[in-house]
Amino acid sequence: MAAGDGASEQSRLAAERIARLKRRLDHPELAAEPWGAGTEGERLTAKRLGELTPQGWFLLHDVHWPGRPLANLDHVLVGPGGVVVVDAKTWSGTVEVRDGVLRQNGYSRNPAVDGALGQAAAVAALLDAPHRHLVRSIICLAGQPDFADVTGSGVAVLGINHVVARVVALPAALDPPAVVGLYSRLGQQLTQPQSPGARNYPPVPARSNEGAVYPPPLPSRYHGSAAGNVTGGPASLHMGRSAQDSGRQLAAGLWTLLLLGVLVFSLSVPLWAR
C-alpha cells in the first residue's frame, strides 16, 4: 500500500471514530445502556434481598470494594449465617456450570467468579480473624431466576428466585449482638469515601433511639433518597449516584474524548500527507 493510500485509510478510520463519538453524544442513552441494564439487575436483586430483613439480616447496597476505589460491591448481607457478598448479574442466553466452570453461551465466565472470590476476600480482610471464615460470595443472576449451581471454586451461582432461601439456610454462626456489631463495622468501613492510598477507616458509629449501632444513612440510587431504617429491626443502607449526575459525567467524558479525537486527527493529517 502506498504512503498516500495509508494516510487516506488512517484519515477515514479517524473520521469514523469521531463520528461514532458524535452519535453517542447525540444519543447518550446508547452509551449508558450497559450501565443501565446492570443497575436494573441490582435494583431487582436489592428488592428481593429485602425479604431477608425479617429473618435478622442487615443489608448494605452499592458500597465500596475495599482496596479498589473505582469499584463497588453490589450487595453485602450481614446476618445469623455470617456475611454474604452478592454480585448481581443480568446475563442473557444460556448459563451453565460445566466441569466446575461457569459459562455463558459457551464462553467461560471465570473473571466473574474470580471477582466474586476477590470481593469476599476484601470484605473478610476488614474483619477480625475469628469472623473471616464467615464471609462467602454469591453470584445472583437476575435474568436467570431459576438457575442454581456451584462452581468448582465454591462460588454459588443462583437465580434471583433462589438467593433468599440459600441465605436463610446458612447455619447460624452469629448471635444478634454480633450481627449488629459486624453490620455497624462494615457499614462504616464500606461507605466512607476512598482514596487510592486508603486501606481502612475507623468506625464512627451513629446510634438509633434503641441503642443499637448503625452506619449513617446515605443517598440511594435504588430509591432516590436517603434511606436507612434505624428505629428497630434490620436496616437497609443505600448509596449511589443519581442517574442525572451520572448522565452529566458521561456526557462530559464523551465530549472530552471527542475533542481529543478532533485534536489528534488535526495534528496527524499533515504528517500523513507528507
Residue, then its C-alpha position, 0 to 999 in steps of 0.5 A: m500500500a502506498a504512503g498516500d493510500g495509508a494516510s487516506e485509510q488512517s484519515r477515514l478510520a479517524a473520521e469514523r471514530i469521531a463520528r461514532l463519538k458524535r452519535r453517542l453524544d447525540h444519543p447518550e442513552l446508547a452509551a449508558e445502556p450497559w450501565g443501565a441494564g446492570t443497575e436494573g439487575e441490582r435494583l431487582t436483586a436489592k428488592r428481593l434481598g429485602e425479604l431477608t430483613p425479617q429473618g435478622w439480616f442487615l443489608l448494605h447496597d452499592v458500597h465500596w470494594p475495599g482496596r479498589p476505589l473505582a469499584n463497588l460491591d453490589h450487595v453485602l448481607v450481614g446476618p445469623g449465617g455470617v456475611v454474604v457478598v452478592d454480585a448481581k448479574t443480568w446475563s442473557g442466553t444460556v448459563e451453565v456450570r460445566d466441569g466446575v466452570l461457569r459459562q455463558n453461551g459457551y464462553s467461560r465466565n471465570p473473571a466473574v467468579d474470580g471477582a466474586l472470590g476477590q470481593a469476599a476476600a476484601v470484605a473478610a480482610l476488614l474483619d477480625a480473624p475469628h469472623r473471616h471464615l464467615v464471609r462467602s460470595i454469591i453470584c445472583l443472576a437476575g435474568q436467570p431466576d431459576f438457575a442454581d449451581v456451584t462452581g468448582s471454586g465454591v462460588a454459588v451461582l443462583g437465580i434471583n428466585h433462589v438467593v433468599a432461601r440459600v441465605v436463610a439456610l446458612p447455619a447460624a454462626l452469629d448471635p444478634p449482638a454480633v450481627v449488629g456489631l459486624y453490620s455497624r463495622l462494615g457499614q462504616q468501613l464500606t461507605q466512607p469515601q476512598s482514596p487510592g492510598a486508603r486501606n481502612y477507616p475507623p468506625v464512627p458509629a451513629r446510634s438509633n433511639e434503641g441503642a443499637v449501632y448503625p452506619p449513617p444513612l446515605p443517598s440511594r440510587y435504588h430509591g432516590s433518597a436517603a434511606g436507612n431504617v434505624t428505629g428497630g429491626p434490620a436496616s437497609l443502607h443505600m448509596g449511589r449516584s443519581a442517574q442525572d449526575s451520572g448522565r452529566q459525567l458521561a456526557a462530559g467524558l464523551w465530549t472530552l474524548l471527542l475533542l481529543g479525537v478532533l485534536v489528534f486527527s488535526l495534528s496527524v493529517p499533515l504528517w500523513a500527507r507528507 
